[in-house]
Amino acid sequence: MFWAVGLAVFLVAAVANQDEILSPGPVNPGHEAVDCTSCHLPATGSHRQQIQANLQKFMAGENTDAPFHSEPVDNSACEDCHDRKMEDRHPAFRFKEPRFKEARASVAPQYCVSCHQEHTGKRVANGGDFCGSCHREFEEGQKIKGPDHQALADQERFDTCLKCHDFHGNHRYKVPQELQDAFSKEAVLYYLDDGPSPFGDDKIHADREQ
Amino acid sequence: MAWKVRKKKGENSEGNRRFQPSFVLAVLALLALSIYLFVSAPPPLADGQNTSGRTIKAEALLDMVAAENDAFRTLYTKNIVGPGLKQGFLYDENWLKRGAQSGPLPAVALRGVSVRLDRSKVGLGLFLGAAFAINRGNRFEGEQLALFQEIVADKQPRYFRDAPQGLWVGMYPDIAHAKPCVDCHSKHPKTPKTDWVLGDVMGATTWSFTSATVSAEEAVVVLGALRRALSETYKSYVDRARQFEDPPAVGSDWPSACRCLPDTQTFMAEVFRISSPSTTRALFDGFEG
């Protein structure tokens, strides 16, 4: 029985699309043409060496793992195609500064995948109401156009932020000046899911297709 | 009452121990795996610690990179932005916007260095902050604010460990050495402080590194990455300036003498002339072993 199941698994794996079998879920919007190996780069050495390295680390009592089969996917895998040069309003690495401790604990914004988790079929998988992790206080003296931002923060209405503001700032568009002119919540949520951008298609930095 | 004597698992009718076939198979499999992994093993993977045995502490490495960066920034502020303004050049936060006819302010240039360092993947991080930063997002909070207040008092760097992130961190005073610094920061429409004077600690650069020590080889790699980041940042300004509607001449001259900019090679040669003696001294003094 055991051998029969093993043989069946082997045959299915041999003839079927292995990418689909191995993928833990649908790729995110815009990533349909991206190969697995574009992000999942092969780990250094043979599998045998990788097992060896992990055993050695285990026996030495180290907490870290040696990569097995593929390297862990980090921000650079995203930035290779989504390079915003120096114009990203919220570059992920910025949140590695010690003072963003609370934001790291709540949103982990130092990693692209904290919001853009891959294999979910969604553009943003965490709801998009995370701005309150950092933006809770607004100065009276510092003139901010539009609605009373401090009142919105006090009311915990952080679901309204993306109705006007593009988080990474990669779209050229006219920022709505009042809440009644803002993009609808449905349009924003649809965009975070897999819909068209309410901020328009005029991008400052184009994304690499492959 | 008769007691029934049970045989233990693995004992035969005579009470002698014998091994179950599954146990024997498991031992043989483990033996084969051990031979496969260890006896006939390929060379082990390098553990990433490329070392000659001589190491330098993270604090000493951070001192070096902070001094190199300081040379770059001071030169850029004093010899490019200051005289450049007198030549009619513009500097602002929006220099990368389409059609902009300006260059990066010193703090904005530093952001370019910071981005490039992150991309270099050498484990070195750079952040700029202040208590009275123009951009609210750059204002210190928590432990960094407390340390910054100590830095303001004695103008000396502070070191600490960011344990959750596994980082060794150094904060260095950002002292107003050039008049354009105090003028622009005092007059900026969004500044929360309007009375800056030369010698003030206007902010601090925060540098982080991912291990307590580095080998001689790794220290050179880190320094190399920083120098490339500095060079590419200045080059990005020169490349942009060449596209201005009225572009300055680019060559070996400086804006104190003409409506011109030094090319990347000229500018960086001057940065290295200033920073190299202290970097070389720190490299020789810093190594242990």
Chai-1 contact restraints between the chains, C-beta under 6 A:
chainA,res_idxA,chainB,res_idxB,connection_type,confidence,min_distance_angstrom,max_distance_angstrom,comment,restraint_id
A,G45,B,L45,contact,1.0,0.0,6.0,A-B,restraint_1
A,Q49,B,P42,contact,1.0,0.0,6.0,A-B,restraint_2
A,Q49,B,L45,contact,1.0,0.0,6.0,A-B,restraint_3
A,Q52,B,L37,contact,1.0,0.0,6.0,A-B,restraint_4
A,Q52,B,A41,contact,1.0,0.0,6.0,A-B,restraint_5
A,Q52,B,P44,contact,1.0,0.0,6.0,A-B,restraint_6
A,A53,B,L45,contact,1.0,0.0,6.0,A-B,restraint_7
A,M86,B,G112,contact,1.0,0.0,6.0,A-B,restraint_8
A,M86,B,V115,contact,1.0,0.0,6.0,A-B,restraint_9
A,E87,B,L96,contact,1.0,0.0,6.0,A-B,restraint_10
A,F93,B,D118,contact,1.0,0.0,6.0,A-B,restraint_11
A,K96,B,G125,contact,1.0,0.0,6.0,A-B,restraint_12
A,E97,B,F127,contact,1.0,0.0,6.0,A-B,restraint_13
A,P98,B,Q144,contact,1.0,0.0,6.0,A-B,restraint_14
A,P98,B,D162,contact,1.0,0.0,6.0,A-B,restraint_15
A,R99,B,E141,contact,1.0,0.0,6.0,A-B,restraint_16
A,R99,B,G142,contact,1.0,0.0,6.0,A-B,restraint_17
A,R99,B,Q144,contact,1.0,0.0,6.0,A-B,restraint_18
